[in-house]
């Protein structure tokens, strides 16, 4: 049997780039109390900083991608330029003296991040042969999986020892490194090498694609309705000490990686099954964590179970989108946009129920409800699959 071809080092660079972008997006979850105190705002308002980042991704990503496609800008030039803008916004966030300035910086970071992630996926697909494209994409997406394992706990630890601004500068330096490496190592992509805008827009006229998008948005929204407030939930509901939050976030990230490995093995052949079982477990874990008031270990088991699903279902989400349409820059960016729209809504809804006086268990119920909607959203696809031969299961 011939050995599988090695992936080019640039694929790992793209994974590192996504790692830096996702770490910056989610780092707020591990430092809610500190930011609340620093800016004299509520926990819900700090949680909204995640939603603002996601909102920037949702609203700004597609228009920026359309403009780049219309101008026929090469993928490398677009990625390096947007990463440079991202670094500038990160500096603005690290220097922020007021909550509105920090919020606007997060929006700008989100706008550039959405297009960068879509471009990373598209550049990756062009770097490797079609027969290893799935493996290469999984390496790039590992950056997303590893950010809860290493990135978020690291920024939480840095904040606890050196302050929240130090965490901000850390992600700026990482993004700056990725910008420099992308400019140096990525092969030049000639202007106009991407499929025309009209062709990419035509690919969006696809019901299966939008059904896949919808489920993806609900999965991530359900997860981050709870995860956005995990620090106060762990401290005030579960009863752990503040110093234990960073290790528990690392454990949650390890669960993400393990779940991703399992889902990645079955996603291509059993896409709907992976999403269905994952969503069912997510509903049960979120509801159980909201209900449990007994042993601390049982609450922590529920917390880890949430990590095994949610973001870990990403290979199944991507496989379903890739089965529905050719994954060009616009399709990838819109998938990112839909996901982050769900994230923004979930994070906002979790904060709203806290502000409304329903307590810190309420975001868990919001997440359970969104996960249940995600499970129900699979019903039409299941019905269609049941009417087809078994080999058509991966929708």
Number of C-alpha atoms within 10 A of each C-alpha: 3 4 5 8 10 9 16 12 10 18 23 19 22 29 26 24 28 28 28 26 28 23 26 28 23 24 25 26 24 26 29 25 18 18 22 17 12 14 16 13 13 17 19 21 21 27 27 24 28 27 31 27 28 32 26 25 32 28 18 20 25 24 16 19 24 18 12 17 24 13 12 18 19 17 26 21 17 21 25 20 15 21 26 18 18 26 23 17 22 26 18 20 24 19 15 17 12 12 19 12 14 20 21 19 25 27 25 23 29 31 27 27 32 31 31 29 27 27 23 26 24 21 23 23 19 12 16 19 12 11 10 14 16 20 14 25 23 21 20 25 24 22 23 26 30 23 27 27 23 18 26 27 26 22 28 26 20 19 20 18 11 12 17 23 16 16 24 22 18 19 25 24 15 18 25 20 15 25 22 13 16 20 16 11 12 20 13 12 16 13 15 15 12 17 12 12 18 10 10 20 13 9 16 17 11 11 10 17 20 17 18 26 22 19 26 29 26 30 32 30 32 35 29 32 29 29 25 31 28 25 25 21 21 22 15 14 19 23 12 17 10 14 12 12 21 23 15 20 28 20 20 22 26 20 23 28 24 17 24 26 19 15 24 22 13 16 24 21 18 20 23 25 18 23 27 20 14 23 29 16 19 28 27 17 24 27 19 19 23 21 13 14 12 9 9 14 10 15 23 18 14 21 25 20 21 28 27 27 30 27 25 27 28 26 28 29 24 24 21 26 23 19 16 20 17 14 20 21 27 26 23 24 30 23 27 25 27 25 24 30 23 29 29 30 22 29 32 25 24 30 27 18 18 19 15 9 9 11 13 22 21 21 32 28 23 24 29 26 17 26 29 19 18 25 21 13 17 19 13 11 17 16 10 12 17 12 11 11 8 10 9 13 19 21 23
